[in-house]
């Protein structure tokens, strides 16, 4: 299917494929204060993840909002055609790094997917990147700290590689949004958040084998260190962290 951005309804005919997105006009770019674009952008991001289009038509008249820009960039977009009259470029999108997520943080934030690159088979010394995508059920009361850890499969406390940082580093509305709006206690119900990319370098001395990749959030208290928050796994059970599958360090 075709994912387009801008007023490109005619491309449905030209490309001879059905459009993926429910929103196909410049309304996505209405400035803050004129209209609430957050739900529109959440719907659009949801369409991208649901349909997983392999062809993206980008009209160069418009800029992509930051979270869409990251989501497309993670697809390793490859230009395949350019229409000079419509000022439109077509990109092939690669979904091989995307995985469906499951579980929630404190009943507030649902993990709906994540990107893992370069893949699940790596070598000692390699760096892997993990980008988490969340759906907001309700606004959290606190600004959570997030993390992605590579650990021993039978002992989450035995950490091989870690990266702890705030869950978001991109604005929802405009590039000049203040950093405070990125904290989880500013997320709103219905938001779909393409989070920061966590980078984990596997130590060169790591023995070959299978390791568990996990994620989650916690509260950071200046005086008392961190405080755990409840997590719910894919099966609805209480867990200490959300599972992102296995990463194999090759021999």
C-alpha positions in Angstrom: 0.0 0.0 0.0 1.0 3.6 -0.4 1.6 6.0 2.5 1.6 9.6 1.5 2.0 13.0 3.1 0.4 16.1 1.7 -2.5 16.6 -0.7 -1.7 13.7 -3.0 -5.0 11.9 -3.5 -4.2 11.6 -7.2 -1.2 9.4 -6.4 -3.7 6.6 -5.6 -4.5 6.5 -9.3 -0.9 7.0 -10.5 0.6 4.3 -8.2 -2.3 1.9 -8.8 -2.3 0.9 -5.1 -4.6 1.7 -2.2 -3.7 4.4 0.3 -2.8 3.2 3.8 -3.4 6.4 5.9 -6.7 7.8 7.0 -5.2 11.3 6.9 -4.1 12.6 3.5 -4.0 16.3 3.7 -2.2 19.3 5.0 -4.3 19.3 8.2 -1.4 17.4 9.8 0.7 20.5 9.5 -1.8 23.0 11.1 0.1 25.1 13.6 -0.4 24.7 17.3 -3.1 27.0 18.6 -5.1 26.7 15.4 -6.1 23.1 15.8 -5.1 20.2 18.1 -2.8 18.2 15.9 -1.8 15.6 18.5 -4.7 13.2 17.9 -4.3 13.6 14.1 -0.6 12.7 14.3 -1.3 9.8 16.7 -3.8 8.4 14.2 -1.3 8.8 11.4 1.5 7.0 13.3 -1.0 4.3 14.2 -1.8 3.8 10.5 1.9 3.5 9.6 2.4 0.8 12.3 -0.8 -1.0 11.4 -0.4 -1.1 7.7 3.4 -1.2 7.5 3.5 0.3 4.1 6.4 -0.6 1.8 6.1 2.5 -0.3 6.2 6.1 1.1 5.4 9.1 -1.1 6.8 12.3 0.4 5.7 15.6 -1.0 8.7 18.0 -0.5 6.4 20.9 0.1 5.9 19.7 3.7 8.2 18.8 6.5 7.5 15.7 8.5 6.8 16.1 12.2 9.6 14.8 14.3 8.1 11.5 15.5 7.0 10.6 12.0 10.4 11.5 10.7 12.1 9.1 13.1 9.6 6.3 12.4 10.2 6.6 8.6 14.0 6.9 9.1 14.0 3.6 11.1 12.6 1.9 8.0 15.9 2.6 6.1 14.0 4.5 3.3 15.4 4.0 -0.1 14.4 6.4 -2.9 13.0 4.6 -5.9 11.3 7.4 -8.0 10.9 11.2 -8.1 8.1 13.1 -9.7 9.4 16.6 -10.4 6.0 18.0 -11.3 4.4 17.0 -8.0 7.7 17.6 -6.1 7.3 14.1 -4.7 9.8 11.4 -3.9 8.9 7.7 -3.4 10.8 5.7 -0.9 10.8 1.9 -0.3 10.5 1.1 3.4 12.1 -1.8 5.2 10.2 -3.3 8.1 12.6 -6.1 8.9 13.8 -4.5 12.2 10.3 -3.9 13.6 8.7 -6.1 16.2 5.4 -6.1 17.9 5.6 -5.2 21.6 3.5 -6.3 24.6 3.0 -5.3 28.2 2.4 -2.1 30.1 4.0 0.2 32.6 1.9 0.9 35.7 -1.3 0.4 33.6 -0.6 3.7 31.9 1.7 3.1 29.0 1.4 0.2 26.6 4.4 -1.0 24.7 3.1 -1.6 21.2 6.3 -2.1 19.2 10.0 -1.6 18.9 12.8 -1.5 16.4 15.9 -3.6 17.0 18.9 -3.1 14.8 21.0 -4.6 13.3 19.2 -7.7 14.4 19.0 -10.5 17.0 22.3 -12.1 16.0 25.4 -9.9 16.8 29.0 -10.2 17.8 30.8 -9.2 20.9 31.8 -5.5 20.5 28.8 -4.7 18.4 26.3 -1.9 19.2 22.6 -2.5 19.0 19.9 0.1 18.9 16.4 -0.2 20.3 13.6 2.3 19.7 10.5 1.8 21.8 7.0 2.8 20.7 4.4 3.5 23.4 0.6 4.1 23.4 -0.6 6.2 26.3 -3.7 4.9 28.1 -3.6 7.7 30.7 -1.2 10.4 31.7 1.4 9.2 34.2 1.6 11.0 37.5 5.4 11.0 37.3 8.3 11.7 34.9 9.6 8.2 34.5 13.1 7.1 33.6 13.3 4.5 31.0 15.9 1.8 30.2 16.9 -1.1 27.9 19.1 -3.8 29.3 20.8 -6.9 27.9 20.9 -9.4 30.7 21.5 -13.1 31.5 18.3 -14.9 30.6 17.9 -16.5 34.1 19.1 -13.5 36.1 17.9 -10.0 35.0 20.2 -8.5 37.7 23.2 -9.8 35.8 23.6 -7.0 33.2 25.6 -7.3 30.1 24.9 -3.9 28.5 22.6 -1.1 29.7 21.3 2.3 28.6 19.1 4.3 31.0 17.5 7.6 29.8 14.2 9.5 29.6 11.8 7.6 27.4 11.3 10.4 24.9 13.6 12.9 23.2 11.4 14.2 20.4 8.5 16.8 20.6 4.9 16.0 19.9 4.1 19.3 18.2 6.8 21.6 17.0 10.6 21.3 17.0 10.9 24.2 19.5 8.8 22.5 22.2 10.5 22.8 25.6 12.2 19.6 27.0 9.7 19.5 29.8 6.9 18.5 27.4 8.8 15.3 26.6 8.6 13.9 30.1 6.0 11.1 30.6 3.9 13.2 33.0 3.2 15.5 30.0 2.1 12.6 27.7 -1.6 12.6 27.0 -4.1 9.7 26.7 -4.2 8.7 23.1 -0.7 9.8 22.3 1.5 7.4 20.3 5.1 8.0 21.3 8.0 7.0 19.1 10.6 7.1 21.9 14.3 7.7 22.0 16.7 5.2 20.5 18.7 3.3 23.2 22.2 2.3 22.3 23.8 -0.7 23.9 27.4 -1.8 23.2 28.1 -5.4 24.0 31.4 -5.8 25.8 34.2 -7.5 23.8 34.7 -10.1 26.5 31.0 -11.2 26.4 30.8 -15.1 26.0 28.8 -16.4 23.1 25.2 -17.4 23.9 21.6 -16.2 24.2 20.8 -13.1 26.3 17.5 -11.5 27.2 16.7 -8.0 26.1 14.4 -6.2 28.5 12.9 -2.7 29.0 10.9 -0.8 31.5 10.6 2.4 33.5 11.1 3.6 37.1 10.9 6.7 39.2 14.1 8.5 39.9 14.2 10.1 43.3 17.0 12.5 44.0 17.3 11.6 47.7 16.5 7.9 47.7 17.6 6.6 44.3 15.2 4.8 42.1 11.7 3.4 42.9 10.2 0.5 41.0 6.8 0.9 39.3 4.5 -2.0 38.4 4.9 -3.7 35.0 2.4 -6.1 33.4 3.7 -8.7 30.9 2.1 -10.0 27.7 0.2 -12.6 29.6 -1.3 -10.1 32.0 1.0 -11.2 34.9 3.1 -8.9 37.1 6.7 -8.7 35.9 9.8 -6.8 36.8 10.5 -5.7 33.2 9.0 -6.1 29.7 10.6 -8.7 27.4 12.0 -7.8 24.0 13.1 -11.3 23.1 16.5 -12.9 22.8 19.7 -11.5 21.4 22.3 -14.1 20.4 26.0 -13.2 20.7 27.7 -15.3 18.0 30.8 -17.3 18.6 
